Amino acid sequence: MQVHDRFPGNELALVLHDTGVRTGFCAGVGLAIGFIAWVFVANRVPALERVALERNVIAAAVLGLFFLVPVVRFMWQPGRLLVSSLIAWIILTFTYWGLSMHFGGLAERYSAVQIFTLGAIV
């Protein structure tokens, strides 16, 4: 009979080695960086105001590509897909919440809870 010892912190190491968690973290960081760049370019670069529609379409496409990373990787593994997508969207939600403190127009349009709900439903 084999005995497995349980050491404190061993469970955290197992969670961090899960591919769903790592993929969600990487996709979430990509989403956060893309969203931060989008908001700062939209608010701090007035020269791109005349091409605002094209700028927003390109930024939304970049965010869509980062959001598709967990979907494509775990297409046939629904449990890992859910974990990965929720972790990525939680990182994006906290980024949105942090940016909405600095840029007041973000909080007027959508709250951070609404952003999380939209991502969780998708």
N, C-alpha and C positions, 0 to 999 in steps of 0.2 A: 504494500500500500504506500502510495506516494503522498507526502505531506507538503503542503505549500505554506510557507510562513507569510504572514501578513505584516509588513512593515509600514509604519506611517509614511505617507507620501508616495507609496508604491502605486496607488490608484491614479494619482495625478500623472505619473510618468506613463501609465498605460493610456490615459486619455490623450496626452500630447502626442503619442505615437500613432494615433488613429488617423487614417488618411482623410476621413471626412472632416475632422477638426483642422488638420493642416491645410487642406484645400479651402475650407471656409475662411480660415484666417488669411491666407494669401489672397483670395478673391476679395475679401473685405478690405484689406489694405489697398488693393488696386482700386476698388470702388471709392474708398475714402480719398485717395490721392487724386483720382479723376474728378471727384466732386469738388474738392478743395480748389483744384486748378480751374474748374469751370466757374465757380463763384468768384474767385479772384480776378479772372480774366473778364468776366461779365461786369464787374464793379470797378475795376482799376485800370482797364485799358479802353479809354474812350474812342480810340481810333477804330476799334472793331465794332462800334455801335451801328455803323451803316450795314454791316453784314451780320446782324444779330441772329437772324433766322438760321443762316448757314452755320454760325458758331454754335448755336444751341443744338442743331441736328448732329453735328460732329461730336459734341460732348455727350449727347444722349446715346449715340452709337458706341462711343468708348465705354460708357457705363454699361450698356447692354452687353457688350463683349465680355466685360469682367463678370457680369451676372450670369452669363452662359457657361462659364468655366465649370462650376459645380454641376450644372445640368448635363453638360456633355460628358463629364467624367463619370458621373454616377447615374446615368440614364436608367439602368436596369437594377439599381440598388436603392429602393425608395427610402430606406432608413438613413443611409449615409447622405443621400441627396437632401433630406429634410434637415439633418444636423448641419451639413455644410452650408446650405442656403441660409438657414437661420443665423448661423454665426457670422456669415458675410453681411447679412442685412442688419444685424445688431451693431456691427462695427460702423456701417454706413449711418445708422440711426444716431449713434453717439456723435459721429462727425457732424451730422446735420444739427443736432442739438447744440453742440459747441459753436458751430458757425452761426446759428440763429441768435446766440447771445451777442455776437458782434454785428451781424447784419440783421437788422430788425425786420426787413421785408420778408425774410424766410419764415419767421414765426407767424406773420400775418396770413400767409398763404396756406401753409400746412403746419401742424404741430408735429413734434417728434413722434408722438404716439400714432398719429395718422400715417406718417411715413413708415413706421414699423408695421402697422397693420396692412398697408398696401403691399409691402414686400412679402409679408407672411402669407397673404392670400395668393399672391402670384406663385 
